[in-house]
Amino acid sequence: MVVQRARRRTARGLLRACHPGPTLAVTVFTALLAWSAGHTLASGMLVTAAVLAGQLSIGWSNDLVDVRRDRAVGRPDKPVAAGEVSESAVRAACGTAVLACVVLSFACGWRAALVHLLLGVASGWAYNLWLKRSVLSPLPYAVAFAALPAVVTLALPSPAWPPAWVLVTGALLGVGAHLLNVLPDLADDEATGVRGLPHRLGTRVVRWLAPAVLLAGSVVAAYGPGGGSLDATGLALLLGCVGLAVVAVVARGRLPFVAAVLIALANVVSLVLRS
């Protein structure tokens, strides 16, 4: 019984340490993009699994890199810093995720693998290790989110790059998500020496800038597929994104980031419905 409880505790800690919200969101987006692109069930599951493994490695490595900072500011939402799961267990899980990510990515084809590993996963790790403390902190998000639809289309039997407007939409969503994701933690980050672009801009600027960037992505997603025209579905989704952007401006805590995820989901749905 003691061993079973310890295992369950470790499993819960690993789940919380992987940043389950963003990890689940990116995985769902990948599945929707795979369906939209015309993947079979098997190939769609394969590319989704590859992205999931990469996201798990990024989430776990983030908590490992930040463990001392999180302990210094007493972050109760960080299971490694709070002692809910050991660093060795997270390190082992992270290594397993990296290995699985490499194997699954190359199973999707070498083109998709190189884009996923060198642009998607490497960007996430670069953010965790270095860029989150620099003025270039949004760059890994822009690159990784732009690369995601390319991973999906390059994993098709006839590999192809997605249209430019899709890449631009992904990049804008990535930057907006980054700005809103760090918003609740600006004070704690500043106290431990983390000064990315949002920290330099300040809370007030970020609270307005992030929704504006997300809405720019929504406009590109709405108008891009039609080459300048907007149908009823696109208009409805765009208006919904405007409402969510308002929530991102006025809400506090994690609600702005939830609004960002919903805006991203609306744009993916727009892509799926209009593909």
C-alpha positions in Angstrom: 0.0 0.0 0.0 2.8 2.4 0.9 4.5 1.7 -2.5 1.3 2.2 -4.4 0.6 5.5 -2.6 4.1 6.6 -3.5 3.7 5.7 -7.1 0.3 7.5 -7.3 1.9 10.6 -5.7 4.8 10.5 -8.2 2.3 10.1 -11.1 0.3 13.1 -9.9 3.4 15.1 -9.5 4.6 14.3 -13.0 1.2 15.2 -14.4 1.2 18.6 -12.7 4.9 19.2 -13.6 4.4 18.7 -17.3 2.3 22.0 -17.5 -0.8 20.0 -18.4 -2.9 22.9 -19.6 -0.6 24.1 -22.4 0.5 20.6 -23.2 -3.1 19.4 -23.6 -4.0 22.5 -25.7 -1.1 22.1 -28.1 -1.8 18.3 -28.4 -5.5 19.0 -29.2 -4.6 21.7 -31.7 -2.2 19.2 -33.4 -5.0 16.5 -33.7 -7.4 19.1 -35.2 -4.8 20.2 -37.7 -4.0 16.6 -38.6 -7.6 15.9 -39.3 -8.0 19.1 -41.3 -4.9 18.3 -43.4 -6.3 14.9 -44.4 -4.2 12.5 -42.3 -5.5 9.0 -41.7 -6.3 8.0 -38.2 -3.0 6.2 -37.8 -0.8 8.9 -39.2 -2.8 11.6 -37.3 -2.3 9.8 -34.1 1.4 9.4 -34.9 2.1 13.1 -35.5 0.0 14.0 -32.5 1.9 11.6 -30.3 5.2 13.1 -31.5 4.1 16.6 -30.6 2.7 15.4 -27.2 6.1 13.8 -26.4 7.9 17.0 -27.3 5.5 19.1 -25.2 6.0 16.8 -22.2 9.8 17.2 -22.5 9.5 21.0 -22.6 7.1 21.1 -19.6 9.2 18.8 -17.4 12.5 20.5 -18.4 10.9 23.9 -17.5 10.2 22.8 -13.9 13.6 21.3 -13.6 15.4 24.4 -14.8 13.2 26.7 -12.6 13.2 24.5 -9.4 15.5 26.8 -7.4 13.7 30.0 -8.4 10.3 28.4 -7.7 11.5 27.4 -4.2 12.9 30.8 -3.6 9.5 32.4 -4.1 7.5 29.6 -2.6 5.5 28.5 -5.7 2.9 26.0 -4.4 1.7 25.2 -8.0 5.2 23.8 -8.9 5.3 20.1 -7.7 9.0 19.7 -8.1 9.8 22.8 -5.9 7.0 21.8 -3.5 8.5 18.3 -3.0 5.5 16.5 -4.5 7.8 14.7 -6.9 11.5 14.2 -6.9 13.8 15.9 -9.4 15.2 12.4 -10.3 11.7 11.2 -11.3 11.1 14.3 -13.4 14.5 14.0 -15.0 13.9 10.4 -15.9 10.5 11.2 -17.3 11.9 14.1 -19.3 14.6 11.9 -20.8 12.1 9.3 -21.8 9.9 11.9 -23.4 12.9 13.3 -25.4 13.7 9.8 -26.7 10.1 9.1 -27.6 9.8 12.4 -29.3 12.8 11.7 -31.6 11.6 8.2 -32.5 8.0 9.3 -33.2 9.1 12.4 -35.1 11.2 10.5 -37.5 8.4 7.9 -37.9 6.5 10.9 -39.4 9.2 11.4 -42.0 12.5 13.2 -42.0 11.1 16.5 -43.1 8.5 16.7 -40.3 11.1 15.4 -37.9 13.6 18.1 -38.6 11.0 20.9 -38.4 9.6 19.5 -35.2 12.9 18.8 -33.4 14.9 21.8 -34.7 12.2 24.5 -34.7 9.5 23.2 -32.3 11.1 21.3 -29.5 14.4 23.0 -29.7 12.7 26.4 -29.4 10.9 25.3 -26.2 14.1 24.1 -24.7 16.0 27.2 -25.7 13.3 29.3 -24.0 13.6 27.2 -20.8 17.4 27.4 -20.7 18.2 30.9 -22.0 15.8 33.0 -23.8 13.1 33.4 -21.1 15.5 35.8 -19.4 16.2 37.9 -22.5 14.4 40.5 -24.6 14.0 37.7 -27.2 11.7 35.7 -25.0 8.8 35.7 -27.5 10.9 34.4 -30.3 10.8 30.7 -29.3 7.0 30.9 -29.0 6.7 32.5 -32.4 9.0 29.9 -34.1 7.4 26.9 -32.4 3.8 27.9 -33.0 4.5 28.7 -36.6 6.3 25.3 -37.0 3.4 23.3 -35.6 1.1 23.3 -38.7 4.2 22.7 -40.9 5.0 19.5 -38.9 1.5 18.3 -39.6 1.6 19.0 -43.4 5.1 17.7 -43.8 4.1 14.4 -42.2 1.6 13.8 -45.0 2.3 11.1 -47.8 2.9 14.1 -50.1 4.9 16.5 -47.8 4.1 20.2 -48.3 4.6 23.5 -46.4 1.3 25.1 -45.3 0.4 28.5 -46.8 2.2 31.6 -45.5 -0.9 32.9 -43.7 -1.0 29.8 -41.6 2.6 30.3 -40.5 1.9 33.9 -39.7 -1.2 33.0 -37.7 0.8 30.5 -35.7 3.6 32.9 -34.9 1.2 35.6 -33.7 -0.7 33.2 -31.5 2.6 32.0 -30.0 3.7 35.5 -29.1 0.3 36.4 -27.7 0.2 33.2 -25.6 3.7 33.9 -24.2 2.8 37.4 -23.2 -0.4 36.3 -21.4 1.2 33.1 -19.9 3.8 35.1 -17.9 1.5 37.9 -16.9 0.5 36.4 -13.5 4.1 35.6 -12.6 5.8 38.9 -13.5 6.6 39.8 -9.9 7.9 36.4 -8.9 10.1 36.3 -12.1 11.5 39.7 -11.4 12.4 38.7 -7.9 14.5 35.9 -9.2 16.3 37.7 -12.0 14.1 36.7 -15.0 13.6 39.7 -17.3 12.1 38.7 -20.6 10.4 41.1 -22.9 7.1 41.1 -20.9 8.9 42.0 -17.8 10.6 44.9 -19.5 7.3 46.1 -21.0 5.4 46.0 -17.7 2.1 44.6 -16.7 -0.1 47.4 -18.1 1.5 47.3 -21.6 1.4 43.5 -21.7 -2.2 43.4 -20.7 -3.1 45.4 -23.7 -0.5 44.2 -26.2 -1.1 40.5 -25.8 -4.8 40.6 -26.9 -3.9 42.9 -29.7 -1.3 40.4 -31.0 -3.8 37.5 -30.6 -6.5 39.4 -32.5 -4.0 40.1 -35.3 -3.6 36.4 -35.6 -7.3 36.0 -35.6 -7.7 38.5 -38.5 -5.0 36.7 -40.5 -6.8 33.3 -39.8 -10.2 34.8 -40.8 -9.1 36.5 -44.0 -6.2 34.3 -45.1 -8.1 31.3 -46.5 -10.4 33.4 -48.6 -7.8 35.7 -50.0 -9.4 38.8 -48.6 -13.1 37.7 -48.2 -14.8 36.8 -45.0 -17.7 34.4 -44.8 -20.3 34.1 -42.0 -18.3 31.4 -40.1 -15.2 33.4 -40.2 -17.0 36.5 -39.1 -18.6 34.7 -36.1 -15.3 33.2 -35.0 -13.6 36.6 -35.4 -16.2 38.3 -33.2 -15.8 35.5 -30.7 -12.1 36.2 -30.6 -12.8 39.9 -30.0 -14.9 39.0 -27.0 -12.2 36.7 -25.7 -9.6 39.4 -26.2 -11.7 41.7 -23.9 -11.7 39.0 -21.3 -7.9 38.8 -21.6 -7.6 42.5 -20.9 -10.0 42.8 -17.9 -9.5 39.4 -16.2 -6.9 38.5 -13.7 -5.0 35.4 -12.7 -4.9 32.6 -15.2 -8.1 33.7 -17.1 -6.1 35.8 -19.6 -4.1 32.7 -20.6 -7.3 30.6 -20.8 -8.7 33.3 -23.1 -5.6 33.0 -25.3 -6.0 29.2 -25.6 -9.6 29.7 -26.6 -8.6 32.3 -29.2 -6.1 29.8 -30.6 -8.8 27.1 -30.6 -11.2 29.3 -32.5 -8.5 29.9 -35.1 -7.8 26.2 -35.5 -11.5 25.6 -35.8 -11.6 28.3 -38.5 -8.8 26.5 -40.3 -10.5 23.1 -40.0 -13.9 24.3 -41.2 -12.5 26.3 -44.2 -10.0 23.8 -45.4 
